[in-house]
Amino acid sequence: MTVHQFSTKDRILGAAEELFALHGFSGTSLRQVTTRADVNIAAVNYHFGSKDNLVNEVFRRRMDVMSGHRLERLGQALATQPGALEPILAAFVEPALDMAQDRHGGAFIHVIVRAYAEKNDGLRKFLSDQYGHVQRDFAKALAGCLPDLTKEALYWRLDFLGGALTYAMADFGLIKRPPGVSEAQHRQRAAQELIRFAAAGLKA
């Protein structure tokens, strides 16, 4: 792949991410994407083939990196603190909040919110197929810490954790960053509080 091809594909992904965040998936047309990316429709068809594939690739670009970080942290937690619940939760929560803090990932947080709000069965299947193994690995690790919790209850609580994490990533909460506190410090506090909350909920 040439540099020009890479930059064209990256421009399309960036434009699509921004527009999906603003208008949602159904509310964004390929014409809007091509206009913002300054490319023609043939470039979108060449790189992605369809709007559905473009949506999937917007997620893949961010999710691959975050999932890699999560699994790396999970491996470290299991190796250094076996049986401890909080390090496993930190491995799940902190990479997501780190991505939310990254200026390149900021718009993607709102894309995730759109994915929760809009019913898109194709996207849900794609995410399940591509990243379901990450949730299963975390569920297995958490089950080892919570032997009395049924599998069904564990997955319910993991689902609630995912919703709470998305809320924290989008910074929708009532608690705003206080004056004199850096964004990194604010996110770290959010991670600490969410991990404590999730640990208590999982153990309940």
DRENPA-3360 file (N, C-alpha, C; in nm, 2 decimals, always signed):
BEGIN
1 = MTVHQFST = +0.08/-0.12/+0.00/+0.00/+0.00/+0.00/+0.09/+0.12/+0.00 ~ +0.06/+0.22/-0.09/+0.14/+0.34/-0.09/+0.10/+0.44/+0.02 ~ +0.18/+0.54/+0.04/+0.15/+0.64/+0.14/+0.02/+0.71/+0.10 ~ +0.00/+0.74/-0.03/-0.12/+0.81/-0.08/-0.24/+0.73/-0.05 ~ -0.24/+0.60/-0.07/-0.35/+0.51/-0.05/-0.38/+0.51/+0.10 ~ -0.28/+0.50/+0.19/-0.30/+0.50/+0.33/-0.36/+0.63/+0.38 ~ -0.31/+0.74/+0.33/-0.36/+0.87/+0.38/-0.51/+0.89/+0.33 ~ -0.54/+0.84/+0.22/-0.68/+0.85/+0.17/-0.77/+0.77/+0.26;
9 = KDRILGAA = -0.73/+0.64/+0.28/-0.81/+0.56/+0.37/-0.83/+0.62/+0.51 ~ -0.72/+0.67/+0.56/-0.72/+0.73/+0.70/-0.81/+0.85/+0.70 ~ -0.81/+0.93/+0.59/-0.89/+1.05/+0.59/-1.04/+1.01/+0.59 ~ -1.07/+0.91/+0.51/-1.21/+0.86/+0.50/-1.26/+0.81/+0.64 ~ -1.17/+0.73/+0.71/-1.21/+0.68/+0.84/-1.23/+0.80/+0.94 ~ -1.13/+0.90/+0.94/-1.15/+1.01/+1.03/-1.27/+1.09/+1.00 ~ -1.30/+1.11/+0.88/-1.42/+1.19/+0.84/-1.55/+1.11/+0.88 ~ -1.55/+0.98/+0.86/-1.67/+0.90/+0.90/-1.68/+0.90/+1.05;
17 = EELFALHG = -1.58/+0.89/+1.12/-1.58/+0.88/+1.27/-1.65/+1.01/+1.32 ~ -1.60/+1.13/+1.27/-1.65/+1.26/+1.31/-1.80/+1.27/+1.28 ~ -1.84/+1.23/+1.16/-1.98/+1.24/+1.12/-2.07/+1.15/+1.19 ~ -2.02/+1.02/+1.21/-2.10/+0.93/+1.28/-2.13/+0.98/+1.43 ~ -2.02/+1.04/+1.48/-2.04/+1.09/+1.62/-2.14/+1.21/+1.62 ~ -2.14/+1.29/+1.52/-2.24/+1.40/+1.52/-2.38/+1.36/+1.48 ~ -2.39/+1.27/+1.38/-2.52/+1.25/+1.32/-2.57/+1.11/+1.33 ~ -2.49/+1.02/+1.38/-2.53/+0.88/+1.38/-2.50/+0.81/+1.25;
25 = FSGTSLRQ = -2.52/+0.68/+1.25/-2.49/+0.60/+1.13/-2.60/+0.62/+1.02 ~ -2.72/+0.61/+1.06/-2.83/+0.63/+0.96/-2.84/+0.78/+0.91 ~ -2.80/+0.87/+1.00/-2.80/+1.01/+0.96/-2.69/+1.06/+0.89 ~ -2.59/+0.98/+0.86/-2.47/+1.02/+0.78/-2.47/+0.95/+0.64 ~ -2.46/+1.03/+0.54/-2.45/+0.97/+0.40/-2.31/+0.96/+0.36 ~ -2.28/+0.87/+0.26/-2.15/+0.86/+0.21/-2.11/+0.98/+0.14 ~ -2.20/+1.06/+0.08/-2.17/+1.19/+0.02/-2.11/+1.28/+0.12 ~ -2.17/+1.29/+0.24/-2.11/+1.37/+0.35/-1.97/+1.33/+0.38;
33 = VTTRADVN = -1.95/+1.20/+0.39/-1.82/+1.15/+0.42/-1.71/+1.19/+0.31 ~ -1.75/+1.17/+0.19/-1.66/+1.20/+0.08/-1.63/+1.35/+0.08 ~ -1.73/+1.43/+0.10/-1.71/+1.57/+0.10/-1.61/+1.61/+0.21 ~ -1.63/+1.56/+0.33/-1.54/+1.60/+0.45/-1.40/+1.54/+0.42 ~ -1.39/+1.42/+0.37/-1.26/+1.36/+0.35/-1.19/+1.41/+0.22 ~ -1.26/+1.49/+0.14/-1.21/+1.54/+0.01/-1.17/+1.43/-0.08 ~ -1.25/+1.33/-0.09/-1.23/+1.22/-0.19/-1.36/+1.19/-0.27 ~ -1.35/+1.11/-0.37/-1.47/+1.07/-0.44/-1.52/+0.94/-0.40;
41 = IAAVNYHF = -1.64/+0.91/-0.44/-1.71/+0.79/-0.39/-1.64/+0.66/-0.43 ~ -1.56/+0.67/-0.54/-1.49/+0.55/-0.59/-1.38/+0.52/-0.48 ~ -1.33/+0.61/-0.41/-1.23/+0.58/-0.31/-1.29/+0.51/-0.19 ~ -1.41/+0.55/-0.16/-1.48/+0.48/-0.05/-1.51/+0.33/-0.09 ~ -1.56/+0.32/-0.21/-1.59/+0.18/-0.26/-1.47/+0.10/-0.27 ~ -1.35/+0.16/-0.31/-1.23/+0.08/-0.33/-1.18/+0.03/-0.19 ~ -1.18/+0.12/-0.09/-1.12/+0.08/+0.04/-1.22/+0.00/+0.13 ~ -1.35/+0.03/+0.11/-1.45/-0.03/+0.21/-1.56/-0.11/+0.14;
49 = GSKDNLVN = -1.59/-0.08/+0.02/-1.70/-0.16/-0.05/-1.84/-0.12/-0.02 ~ -1.87/-0.08/+0.10/-2.01/-0.04/+0.14/-2.00/+0.05/+0.27 ~ -2.11/+0.11/+0.29/-2.12/+0.19/+0.41/-2.11/+0.11/+0.54 ~ -2.18/-0.01/+0.53/-2.17/-0.10/+0.65/-2.03/-0.14/+0.68 ~ -1.95/-0.17/+0.58/-1.81/-0.20/+0.60/-1.73/-0.08/+0.66 ~ -1.77/+0.03/+0.61/-1.70/+0.16/+0.66/-1.73/+0.17/+0.81 ~ -1.85/+0.15/+0.85/-1.89/+0.16/+0.99/-1.80/+0.06/+1.07 ~ -1.79/-0.06/+1.02/-1.72/-0.17/+1.09/-1.57/-0.13/+1.10;
57 = EVFRRRMD = -1.51/-0.07/+1.00/-1.37/-0.04/+1.00/-1.34/+0.08/+1.09 ~ -1.44/+0.17/+1.11/-1.42/+0.28/+1.20/-1.41/+0.22/+1.34 ~ -1.48/+0.12/+1.37/-1.47/+0.05/+1.50/-1.34/-0.03/+1.51 ~ -1.31/-0.10/+1.41/-1.19/-0.18/+1.41/-1.06/-0.10/+1.44 ~ -1.06/+0.02/+1.38/-0.94/+0.11/+1.40/-0.91/+0.14/+1.54 ~ -1.01/+0.16/+1.62/-1.00/+0.19/+1.76/-1.00/+0.07/+1.85 ~ -1.09/-0.02/+1.82/-1.11/-0.14/+1.91/-0.99/-0.24/+1.91 ~ -0.92/-0.25/+1.79/-0.81/-0.34/+1.79/-0.70/-0.29/+1.89;
65 = VMSGHRLE = -0.68/-0.16/+1.89/-0.57/-0.11/+1.99/-0.62/-0.13/+2.13 ~ -0.74/-0.09/+2.16/-0.79/-0.10/+2.30/-0.80/-0.24/+2.34 ~ -0.84/-0.33/+2.26/-0.85/-0.47/+2.30/-0.72/-0.53/+2.32 ~ -0.62/-0.49/+2.24/-0.48/-0.54/+2.26/-0.43/-0.49/+2.40 ~ -0.45/-0.37/+2.43/-0.41/-0.32/+2.56/-0.48/-0.39/+2.68 ~ -0.61/-0.41/+2.66/-0.68/-0.48/+2.76/-0.63/-0.62/+2.79 ~ -0.61/-0.70/+2.68/-0.56/-0.83/+2.70/-0.42/-0.84/+2.76 ~ -0.34/-0.74/+2.72/-0.20/-0.74/+2.77/-0.21/-0.71/+2.92;
73 = RLGQALAT = -0.29/-0.62/+2.96/-0.30/-0.58/+3.10/-0.37/-0.70/+3.18 ~ -0.46/-0.77/+3.12/-0.52/-0.89/+3.18/-0.42/-0.99/+3.21 ~ -0.33/-1.02/+3.11/-0.23/-1.12/+3.13/-0.14/-1.08/+3.24 ~ -0.10/-0.96/+3.25/-0.01/-0.91/+3.36/-0.08/-0.93/+3.50 ~ -0.21/-0.89/+3.50/-0.28/-0.90/+3.63/-0.29/-1.05/+3.68 ~ -0.32/-1.14/+3.58/-0.33/-1.28/+3.62/-0.20/-1.34/+3.66 ~ -0.09/-1.29/+3.60/+0.04/-1.34/+3.63/+0.10/-1.29/+3.76 ~ +0.07/-1.16/+3.79/+0.13/-1.10/+3.91/+0.04/-1.10/+4.03;
81 = QPGALEPI = -0.10/-1.10/+4.01/-0.19/-1.09/+4.12/-0.30/-1.19/+4.10 ~ -0.27/-1.32/+4.09/-0.38/-1.42/+4.07/-0.48/-1.42/+4.18 ~ -0.61/-1.42/+4.13/-0.72/-1.43/+4.23/-0.77/-1.29/+4.28 ~ -0.70/-1.18/+4.23/-0.74/-1.05/+4.28/-0.84/-0.99/+4.18 ~ -0.95/-0.94/+4.23/-1.05/-0.89/+4.14/-1.02/-0.75/+4.08 ~ -0.97/-0.66/+4.16/-0.95/-0.52/+4.12/-0.85/-0.51/+4.00 ~ -0.74/-0.58/+4.00/-0.65/-0.57/+3.89/-0.71/-0.61/+3.75 ~ -0.80/-0.71/+3.76/-0.87/-0.75/+3.64/-0.96/-0.64/+3.59;
89 = LAAFVEPA = -1.03/-0.58/+3.68/-1.12/-0.47/+3.64/-1.04/-0.35/+3.59 ~ -0.93/-0.33/+3.65/-0.84/-0.22/+3.60/-0.80/-0.24/+3.46 ~ -0.77/-0.37/+3.43/-0.73/-0.40/+3.29/-0.84/-0.38/+3.19 ~ -0.96/-0.39/+3.24/-1.08/-0.37/+3.15/-1.11/-0.22/+3.14 ~ -1.11/-0.15/+3.25/-1.15/-0.01/+3.26/-1.05/+0.09/+3.21 ~ -0.93/+0.08/+3.25/-0.83/+0.18/+3.23/-0.79/+0.20/+3.08 ~ -0.77/+0.10/+3.00/-0.74/+0.12/+2.86/-0.85/+0.20/+2.79 ~ -0.98/+0.17/+2.83/-1.09/+0.24/+2.77/-1.09/+0.39/+2.80;
97 = LDMAQDRH = -1.07/+0.42/+2.93/-1.06/+0.56/+2.97/-0.94/+0.63/+2.91 ~ -0.83/+0.56/+2.90/-0.71/+0.62/+2.83/-0.74/+0.66/+2.69 ~ -0.82/+0.57/+2.62/-0.85/+0.60/+2.48/-0.94/+0.73/+2.48 ~ -1.03/+0.74/+2.58/-1.12/+0.85/+2.58/-1.05/+0.98/+2.60 ~ -0.94/+0.97/+2.68/-0.85/+1.09/+2.70/-0.77/+1.13/+2.58 ~ -0.74/+1.03/+2.50/-0.65/+1.06/+2.38/-0.73/+1.15/+2.28 ~ -0.67/+1.25/+2.24/-0.74/+1.35/+2.15/-0.78/+1.28/+2.02 ~ -0.71/+1.18/+1.98/-0.74/+1.11/+1.85/-0.86/+1.02/+1.87;
105 = GGAFIHVI = -0.89/+0.98/+1.99/-1.00/+0.89/+2.02/-1.13/+0.96/+2.07 ~ -1.12/+1.09/+2.09/-1.23/+1.16/+2.15/-1.36/+1.14/+2.07 ~ -1.36/+1.16/+1.94/-1.49/+1.15/+1.87/-1.54/+1.01/+1.87 ~ -1.45/+0.91/+1.88/-1.50/+0.77/+1.88/-1.58/+0.74/+2.00 ~ -1.56/+0.81/+2.11/-1.65/+0.78/+2.23/-1.79/+0.81/+2.20 ~ -1.82/+0.91/+2.12/-1.95/+0.95/+2.08/-2.01/+0.85/+1.98 ~ -1.92/+0.79/+1.90/-1.96/+0.69/+1.81/-2.01/+0.57/+1.88 ~ -1.94/+0.53/+1.99/-1.98/+0.42/+2.08/-2.12/+0.45/+2.14;
113 = VRAYAEKN = -2.14/+0.57/+2.18/-2.27/+0.61/+2.24/-2.38/+0.59/+2.13 ~ -2.35/+0.63/+2.01/-2.44/+0.62/+1.90/-2.48/+0.47/+1.88 ~ -2.37/+0.38/+1.89/-2.39/+0.24/+1.87/-2.49/+0.18/+1.98 ~ -2.48/+0.24/+2.10/-2.58/+0.20/+2.21/-2.72/+0.25/+2.17 ~ -2.73/+0.37/+2.12/-2.86/+0.43/+2.10/-2.93/+0.38/+1.97 ~ -2.85/+0.34/+1.87/-2.91/+0.30/+1.74/-2.91/+0.15/+1.73 ~ -3.02/+0.09/+1.68/-3.02/-0.05/+1.66/-2.96/-0.08/+1.53 ~ -2.84/-0.15/+1.53/-2.77/-0.19/+1.41/-2.72/-0.33/+1.43;
121 = DGLRKFLS = -2.80/-0.42/+1.38/-2.77/-0.56/+1.41/-2.64/-0.61/+1.34 ~ -2.61/-0.55/+1.22/-2.49/-0.58/+1.15/-2.37/-0.54/+1.23 ~ -2.37/-0.43/+1.29/-2.26/-0.38/+1.37/-2.24/-0.46/+1.50 ~ -2.35/-0.50/+1.56/-2.35/-0.58/+1.68/-2.29/-0.71/+1.65 ~ -2.32/-0.77/+1.54/-2.27/-0.90/+1.50/-2.12/-0.89/+1.47 ~ -2.08/-0.78/+1.41/-1.94/-0.76/+1.38/-1.86/-0.75/+1.51 ~ -1.91/-0.67/+1.60/-1.84/-0.65/+1.73/-1.83/-0.78/+1.81 ~ -1.94/-0.86/+1.80/-1.94/-0.99/+1.87/-1.84/-1.08/+1.81;
129 = DQYGHVQR = -1.84/-1.09/+1.68/-1.75/-1.18/+1.61/-1.60/-1.14/+1.63 ~ -1.57/-1.01/+1.63/-1.44/-0.97/+1.63/-1.38/-0.95/+1.77 ~ -1.47/-0.92/+1.87/-1.42/-0.88/+2.00/-1.49/-0.96/+2.11 ~ -1.57/-1.05/+2.08/-1.64/-1.13/+2.18/-1.54/-1.21/+2.27 ~ -1.43/-1.25/+2.21/-1.33/-1.33/+2.28/-1.27/-1.24/+2.39 ~ -1.26/-1.11/+2.38/-1.21/-1.03/+2.48/-1.30/-1.03/+2.61 ~ -1.43/-1.02/+2.59/-1.52/-1.03/+2.70/-1.52/-1.16/+2.76 ~ -1.51/-1.27/+2.68/-1.50/-1.40/+2.73/-1.38/-1.42/+2.82;
137 = DFAKALAG = -1.26/-1.37/+2.77/-1.14/-1.38/+2.85/-1.16/-1.31/+2.99 ~ -1.22/-1.20/+2.99/-1.24/-1.12/+3.11/-1.34/-1.20/+3.20 ~ -1.44/-1.25/+3.14/-1.55/-1.32/+3.22/-1.48/-1.44/+3.28 ~ -1.40/-1.51/+3.21/-1.33/-1.63/+3.27/-1.24/-1.59/+3.38 ~ -1.17/-1.48/+3.37/-1.08/-1.44/+3.47/-1.16/-1.39/+3.60 ~ -1.27/-1.32/+3.57/-1.35/-1.28/+3.69/-1.42/-1.39/+3.75 ~ -1.46/-1.49/+3.67/-1.53/-1.61/+3.73/-1.44/-1.68/+3.83 ~ -1.31/-1.68/+3.80/-1.21/-1.74/+3.89/-1.20/-1.67/+4.03;
145 = CLPDLTKE = -1.24/-1.54/+4.03/-1.24/-1.47/+4.15/-1.37/-1.47/+4.23 ~ -1.48/-1.52/+4.15/-1.61/-1.51/+4.21/-1.68/-1.65/+4.18 ~ -1.63/-1.75/+4.25/-1.68/-1.89/+4.22/-1.82/-1.91/+4.26 ~ -1.88/-1.83/+4.34/-2.02/-1.85/+4.38/-2.12/-1.78/+4.29 ~ -2.07/-1.70/+4.19/-2.15/-1.62/+4.10/-2.18/-1.71/+3.98 ~ -2.31/-1.72/+3.94/-2.35/-1.79/+3.83/-2.30/-1.72/+3.70 ~ -2.29/-1.80/+3.59/-2.24/-1.74/+3.47/-2.34/-1.63/+3.42 ~ -2.47/-1.66/+3.43/-2.57/-1.57/+3.39/-2.56/-1.44/+3.47;
153 = ALYWRLDF = -2.55/-1.45/+3.60/-2.53/-1.32/+3.68/-2.41/-1.25/+3.64 ~ -2.30/-1.32/+3.62/-2.17/-1.26/+3.58/-2.19/-1.18/+3.45 ~ -2.25/-1.23/+3.35/-2.27/-1.16/+3.23/-2.36/-1.04/+3.24 ~ -2.47/-1.05/+3.32/-2.55/-0.94/+3.35/-2.47/-0.82/+3.41 ~ -2.39/-0.86/+3.50/-2.31/-0.75/+3.57/-2.20/-0.70/+3.48 ~ -2.14/-0.78/+3.40/-2.05/-0.73/+3.30/-2.11/-0.64/+3.20 ~ -2.24/-0.67/+3.16/-2.31/-0.58/+3.07/-2.33/-0.44/+3.14 ~ -2.37/-0.44/+3.26/-2.39/-0.32/+3.34/-2.26/-0.24/+3.35;
161 = LGGALTYA = -2.15/-0.31/+3.37/-2.02/-0.25/+3.38/-1.99/-0.18/+3.24 ~ -2.02/-0.25/+3.13/-1.99/-0.19/+3.00/-2.07/-0.06/+2.98 ~ -2.19/-0.06/+3.03/-2.27/+0.07/+3.02/-2.22/+0.18/+3.10 ~ -2.18/+0.14/+3.23/-2.12/+0.24/+3.32/-1.99/+0.30/+3.26 ~ -1.91/+0.21/+3.20/-1.78/+0.25/+3.15/-1.80/+0.35/+3.03 ~ -1.90/+0.32/+2.94/-1.93/+0.40/+2.83/-1.97/+0.54/+2.88 ~ -2.05/+0.54/+2.98/-2.10/+0.67/+3.05/-1.98/+0.75/+3.10 ~ -1.89/+0.68/+3.16/-1.77/+0.75/+3.22/-1.68/+0.80/+3.10;
169 = MADFGLIK = -1.66/+0.72/+3.00/-1.58/+0.76/+2.88/-1.63/+0.88/+2.82 ~ -1.77/+0.89/+2.81/-1.83/+1.01/+2.74/-1.83/+1.13/+2.84 ~ -1.80/+1.11/+2.96/-1.80/+1.22/+3.06/-1.93/+1.29/+3.07 ~ -2.04/+1.21/+3.08/-2.18/+1.26/+3.09/-2.21/+1.29/+3.23 ~ -2.13/+1.25/+3.33/-2.17/+1.25/+3.47/-2.18/+1.39/+3.53 ~ -2.24/+1.40/+3.65/-2.26/+1.52/+3.72/-2.13/+1.58/+3.77 ~ -2.03/+1.49/+3.80/-1.90/+1.53/+3.85/-1.81/+1.57/+3.74 ~ -1.78/+1.70/+3.73/-1.70/+1.75/+3.63/-1.56/+1.77/+3.68;
177 = RPPGVSEA = -1.46/+1.79/+3.59/-1.32/+1.80/+3.63/-1.31/+1.93/+3.71 ~ -1.26/+1.92/+3.84/-1.25/+2.04/+3.92/-1.13/+2.13/+3.87 ~ -1.14/+2.26/+3.90/-1.03/+2.35/+3.86/-0.90/+2.30/+3.92 ~ -0.79/+2.31/+3.84/-0.66/+2.27/+3.89/-0.63/+2.13/+3.88 ~ -0.73/+2.05/+3.84/-0.71/+1.90/+3.82/-0.69/+1.87/+3.67 ~ -0.59/+1.80/+3.64/-0.56/+1.77/+3.49/-0.66/+1.67/+3.44 ~ -0.67/+1.67/+3.31/-0.76/+1.57/+3.25/-0.72/+1.42/+3.29 ~ -0.59/+1.40/+3.29/-0.53/+1.27/+3.32/-0.57/+1.23/+3.47;
185 = QHRQRAAQ = -0.56/+1.33/+3.56/-0.59/+1.30/+3.70/-0.74/+1.28/+3.72 ~ -0.82/+1.35/+3.64/-0.97/+1.33/+3.65/-1.01/+1.19/+3.60 ~ -0.95/+1.15/+3.49/-0.97/+1.02/+3.44/-0.93/+0.91/+3.53 ~ -0.81/+0.93/+3.59/-0.76/+0.83/+3.69/-0.86/+0.82/+3.81 ~ -0.91/+0.93/+3.86/-1.01/+0.92/+3.97/-1.13/+0.85/+3.92 ~ -1.18/+0.88/+3.80/-1.30/+0.81/+3.75/-1.27/+0.66/+3.74 ~ -1.15/+0.62/+3.70/-1.12/+0.48/+3.69/-1.12/+0.41/+3.83 ~ -1.06/+0.48/+3.92/-1.06/+0.43/+4.06/-1.20/+0.41/+4.12;
193 = ELIRFAAA = -1.28/+0.51/+4.10/-1.42/+0.50/+4.15/-1.50/+0.39/+4.08 ~ -1.48/+0.38/+3.95/-1.56/+0.28/+3.87/-1.51/+0.14/+3.91 ~ -1.39/+0.12/+3.93/-1.33/-0.01/+3.97/-1.39/-0.05/+4.10 ~ -1.39/+0.04/+4.20/-1.45/+0.01/+4.33/-1.60/-0.02/+4.32 ~ -1.67/+0.06/+4.24/-1.81/+0.03/+4.22/-1.84/-0.10/+4.16 ~ -1.76/-0.13/+4.05/-1.78/-0.26/+3.98/-1.74/-0.38/+4.07 ~ -1.64/-0.37/+4.15/-1.60/-0.47/+4.24/-1.71/-0.50/+4.34 ~ -1.77/-0.40/+4.39/-1.87/-0.42/+4.49/-2.00/-0.48/+4.43;
201 = GLKA = -2.03/-0.44/+4.30/-2.14/-0.49/+4.23/-2.12/-0.64/+4.20 ~ -2.00/-0.67/+4.15/-1.97/-0.81/+4.12/-1.98/-0.90/+4.24 ~ -1.94/-0.85/+4.35/-1.93/-0.93/+4.47/-2.07/-0.94/+4.54 ~ -2.16/-0.86/+4.51/-2.29/-0.85/+4.58/-2.37/-0.98/+4.56;
% end
